């Protein structure tokens, strides 16, 4: 039981490290966050950002990756 729990925590940790690296480098390398369809409104000292297309693309990519690993 403890061995399987340890493997699960290790797997989750690896996924978090990879996702963190992608998030740090994603905006600079892939243009994530500045895609057409992302909403950015700035008025005075107020700014609103809603990444619709970035969220859709990341969702599709993660779905594909998870389906590959589940097979």
ZITA-V294405 format. One record per backbone hydrogen bond with DSSP energy under -0.5 kcal/mol. CO is the residue of the C=O (numbers start at 1). NH is the residue of the N-H. E is the energy in kcal/mol with one decimal. If there is no record, write none. Layout:
BEGIN
co & nh & e
CO & NH & E
CO & NH & E
END
This chain:
BEGIN
co & nh & e
1 & 5 & -1.8
2 & 6 & -2.4
3 & 7 & -2.1
4 & 8 & -2.1
5 & 9 & -2.3
6 & 10 & -2.2
7 & 11 & -2.5
8 & 12 & -2.6
9 & 13 & -2.3
10 & 14 & -2.3
11 & 15 & -2.3
12 & 16 & -2.3
13 & 17 & -2.2
14 & 18 & -2.4
15 & 19 & -2.7
16 & 20 & -2.4
17 & 21 & -2.2
18 & 22 & -2.3
19 & 23 & -2.5
20 & 24 & -2.2
21 & 25 & -2.4
22 & 26 & -2.5
23 & 27 & -0.7
25 & 29 & -2.8
26 & 30 & -1.8
26 & 31 & -0.7
26 & 32 & -1.4
31 & 34 & -1.9
35 & 38 & -2.1
38 & 40 & -0.5
39 & 50 & -3.1
41 & 48 & -3.1
43 & 46 & -2.1
46 & 43 & -2.8
48 & 41 & -3.0
50 & 39 & -2.7
50 & 52 & -1.7
51 & 55 & -1.8
52 & 56 & -2.1
53 & 57 & -2.6
54 & 58 & -2.5
55 & 59 & -2.2
56 & 60 & -2.3
57 & 61 & -2.5
58 & 62 & -2.6
59 & 63 & -2.1
60 & 64 & -2.2
61 & 65 & -2.4
62 & 66 & -2.7
63 & 67 & -2.2
64 & 68 & -1.9
65 & 69 & -2.0
66 & 70 & -1.7
67 & 71 & -0.8
68 & 71 & -0.5
END
